[in-house]
Amino acid sequence: MRKILSLLSLLSMVSAAGAADYKEHNIRPGLWEVTTTSMLLALVPQIPQDQMQKLTSLARQYGVDVPRIQDGTATSRVCITQQMADQEIPSYFHAQQSGCGIKNGIRIENSYKMDIVCANPQLKGNGRAEGTFTTPESFTGWTIFNGSVQNTPVNEHADTNGRWISASCGTAKSQ
């Protein structure tokens, strides 16, 4: 079950990273809703409630908020500041917290690509994220990851969509 939580953290990091990588058409700062769909997330309903509460508590200890998960889709809200929206390549989304880093990040017009490298006792492996901004207020993309989560092999693909919700972030955290 920690496998799901760790990979969810990784997927959230990459999903949200896409929301700050569109400089040419001035991505809108503010509150974004990011949805991530994967086969691994589809297994979440099989986790007993008490186990899920333990995982949620463990995630909070590491500064990770577990997003709402329903029907194989994780939905989270991310606050993108103007400073974040202005950055060429996003390297700040939980990279240090999850033990992952972003390498070879490039942006060509409204598309982005980046490699993900994870090397910590909980999460080891490599991945790739690619996406496209269709407007300054929406993006679509995907992430693959091959490696291990707590020594359990993982070969995962996730699809991601993001949409701008409002200029005000309210209580949502900047990543």
HELIX and SHEET records of a PDB file:
HELIX    1   1 ARG A    2  GLY A   18  1                                  17    
HELIX    2   2 MET A   39  ALA A   42  1                                   4    
HELIX    3   3 VAL A   44  GLN A   46  5                                   3    
HELIX    4   4 GLN A   49  GLN A   61  1                                  13    
HELIX    5   5 GLN A   82  ASP A   86  1                                   5    
HELIX    6   6 ALA A   95  SER A   98  1                                   4    
SHEET    1   A 8 ARG A  68  GLN A  70  0                                        
SHEET    2   A 8 THR A  73  ILE A  80 -1                                        
SHEET    3   A 8 GLY A  30  SER A  38 -1                                        
SHEET    4   A 8 THR A 152  SER A 166 -1                                        
SHEET    5   A 8 SER A 138  VAL A 149 -1                                        
SHEET    6   A 8 LEU A 123  THR A 135 -1                                        
SHEET    7   A 8 SER A 111  ALA A 119 -1                                        
SHEET    8   A 8 CYS A 100  ILE A 108 -1                                        
END                                                                             
